Amino acid sequence: MKTAQPQLTQIVRAELDNAFSLAALQLQANREQGRSGEQGYLDRFADAWLRTQERRPAWLALSLDGRPLGCVILYVVEGLPRPGRTPRPRVLLTDAYVVKDVRRTGLGDRLVKTALSWCHGRQAVWVQVDRAAIADTYGFWRKAGFTAAADGAYQFRGIDGPQP
């Protein structure tokens, strides 16, 4: 396990001015998966996230000099009111990425725990990891408290209150 790197980072909730940092990290993640970049991708991603960022909360791991080192992005589906029940959101963790030089330092774990803490505060019914975000990292998700769901994705339950 690498040392020193985790202390040189901070995790912050992504704000409007972080849209291009999120886009750059997503481009880097896609390149690692063998997909090539395309003209205008950074602008398209940033614009799409800015339009939907209320439903797509995100967190960035930044070095103390501001370099983006990783991110986690959620998609929140708000529950509708029902008689006798308080609506609670369901959350899909769509993206999680940490740059190669700081992997295995606990940074990904810190990002996911930060996102789960936010979900807990919102009393989410469950958090499910998008199958595309799993990519050979089953052990990581199990260690973070997720369990296999029926569709092959990983799901975190027991955030707060009764299950649906």
C-alpha positions as CSV (number, residue, x, y, z in Angstrom):
1,M,0.0,0.0,0.0
2,K,1.3,3.4,-0.9
3,T,1.9,6.0,1.8
4,A,1.8,9.8,2.1
5,Q,-0.6,10.4,-0.8
6,P,-3.9,10.2,1.1
7,Q,-2.8,13.0,3.5
8,L,-2.1,15.2,0.5
9,T,-5.7,15.2,-0.6
10,Q,-9.0,16.8,0.3
11,I,-12.5,15.7,-0.8
12,V,-14.9,18.4,-1.8
13,R,-18.5,18.5,-3.1
14,A,-18.3,19.3,-6.8
15,E,-19.5,22.8,-7.5
16,L,-20.3,24.5,-10.8
17,D,-16.7,25.5,-11.4
18,N,-15.6,21.8,-11.1
19,A,-17.5,20.6,-14.2
20,F,-14.4,20.5,-16.3
21,S,-12.4,18.6,-13.6
22,L,-15.1,16.0,-13.5
23,A,-15.1,15.8,-17.3
24,A,-11.3,15.4,-17.5
25,L,-11.4,12.6,-14.9
26,Q,-14.2,10.9,-16.9
27,L,-12.2,11.2,-20.1
28,Q,-9.1,9.7,-18.3
29,A,-11.2,6.8,-17.0
30,N,-12.7,6.1,-20.4
31,R,-9.2,6.1,-22.0
32,E,-8.0,3.6,-19.5
33,Q,-10.9,1.4,-20.7
34,G,-9.7,1.6,-24.2
35,R,-12.1,4.3,-25.5
36,S,-10.6,7.2,-27.4
37,G,-11.4,10.8,-26.7
38,E,-13.5,12.7,-29.2
39,Q,-13.7,16.3,-30.3
40,G,-15.8,18.4,-27.9
41,Y,-16.2,15.7,-25.2
42,L,-15.1,17.9,-22.3
43,D,-17.6,20.6,-23.2
44,R,-20.4,18.0,-23.8
45,F,-19.8,16.3,-20.4
46,A,-19.5,19.6,-18.5
47,D,-22.6,21.0,-20.1
48,A,-24.6,17.8,-19.4
49,W,-23.5,17.7,-15.8
50,L,-24.2,21.4,-15.2
51,R,-27.8,20.9,-16.6
52,T,-28.4,18.0,-14.3
53,Q,-26.1,18.6,-11.3
54,E,-29.0,18.9,-8.8
55,R,-29.8,15.2,-9.5
56,R,-26.1,14.3,-10.0
57,P,-24.2,15.2,-6.8
58,A,-20.5,14.6,-7.2
59,W,-17.4,14.7,-5.1
60,L,-13.8,15.4,-6.1
61,A,-10.6,14.3,-4.5
62,L,-8.1,17.1,-5.0
63,S,-4.4,17.4,-4.2
64,L,-3.6,20.3,-2.0
65,D,-2.4,22.2,-5.2
66,G,-5.9,21.6,-6.7
67,R,-5.1,18.7,-9.1
68,P,-8.1,16.4,-9.5
69,L,-7.2,12.9,-8.3
70,G,-10.6,11.1,-8.3
71,C,-14.3,11.5,-8.3
72,V,-17.6,9.8,-7.5
73,I,-20.8,10.8,-9.2
74,L,-24.3,9.8,-8.1
75,Y,-27.7,9.9,-9.8
76,V,-30.6,10.6,-7.4
77,V,-34.1,9.4,-8.1
78,E,-36.5,11.1,-5.7
79,G,-39.3,9.1,-4.4
80,L,-42.9,10.2,-4.8
81,P,-45.1,10.8,-1.8
82,R,-47.4,7.9,-0.8
83,P,-50.1,7.8,1.9
84,G,-48.5,7.3,5.3
85,R,-44.9,7.2,3.9
86,T,-42.3,9.8,3.7
87,P,-40.7,9.8,0.2
88,R,-37.0,8.7,0.2
89,P,-34.6,8.7,-2.7
90,R,-32.9,5.8,-4.4
91,V,-29.4,6.5,-5.6
92,L,-27.3,5.1,-8.4
93,L,-23.6,5.4,-8.1
94,T,-22.8,6.0,-11.8
95,D,-19.1,6.8,-11.7
96,A,-16.1,6.2,-9.4
97,Y,-12.6,6.8,-10.5
98,V,-9.2,7.4,-9.0
99,V,-6.1,8.2,-11.1
100,K,-3.5,5.4,-11.3
101,D,-0.7,7.0,-9.2
102,V,-2.9,7.3,-6.1
103,R,-4.8,4.0,-6.3
104,R,-4.5,1.6,-3.3
105,T,-4.0,4.5,-0.9
106,G,-7.6,4.5,0.5
107,L,-8.7,7.5,-1.6
108,G,-11.4,5.6,-3.5
109,D,-12.7,4.3,-0.1
110,R,-12.8,7.9,1.2
111,L,-14.7,9.1,-1.9
112,V,-17.3,6.3,-1.6
113,K,-17.7,6.8,2.2
114,T,-18.2,10.5,1.6
115,A,-20.9,9.8,-1.0
116,L,-22.6,7.1,1.3
117,S,-22.6,9.6,4.2
118,W,-24.4,12.1,2.0
119,C,-26.9,9.3,1.0
120,H,-27.4,8.5,4.7
121,G,-28.1,12.1,5.4
122,R,-30.8,12.1,2.7
123,Q,-32.2,8.8,4.1
124,A,-31.8,7.0,0.8
125,V,-33.6,3.6,0.6
126,W,-30.6,2.1,-1.2
127,V,-27.5,2.9,-3.3
128,Q,-26.7,0.8,-6.3
129,V,-23.5,0.8,-8.2
130,D,-23.9,1.1,-11.9
131,R,-22.6,-2.1,-13.5
132,A,-20.4,0.0,-15.7
133,A,-18.7,1.5,-12.6
134,I,-17.8,-2.0,-11.3
135,A,-15.3,-3.2,-13.9
136,D,-13.3,-5.9,-12.1
137,T,-13.5,-4.1,-8.7
138,Y,-15.9,-6.5,-7.0
139,G,-13.6,-6.8,-3.9
140,F,-13.5,-3.0,-3.5
141,W,-17.3,-2.7,-3.5
142,R,-17.8,-5.7,-1.1
143,K,-15.3,-4.1,1.3
144,A,-17.3,-0.9,1.1
145,G,-20.4,-2.7,2.3
146,F,-22.1,-3.4,-1.0
147,T,-23.6,-6.8,-1.8
148,A,-24.5,-8.4,-5.1
149,A,-28.0,-7.5,-6.4
150,A,-30.1,-9.7,-8.5
151,D,-29.1,-8.0,-11.8
152,G,-25.4,-8.4,-11.2
153,A,-24.8,-4.9,-9.9
154,Y,-23.8,-4.1,-6.4
155,Q,-26.2,-2.6,-3.9
156,F,-25.7,-1.0,-0.5
157,R,-28.7,-1.4,1.8
158,G,-29.4,-0.6,5.4
159,I,-28.7,3.1,5.0
160,D,-31.6,4.1,7.3
161,G,-35.0,2.7,8.1
162,P,-37.1,-0.1,6.6
163,Q,-36.4,-1.6,3.2
164,P,-38.9,-1.3,0.4
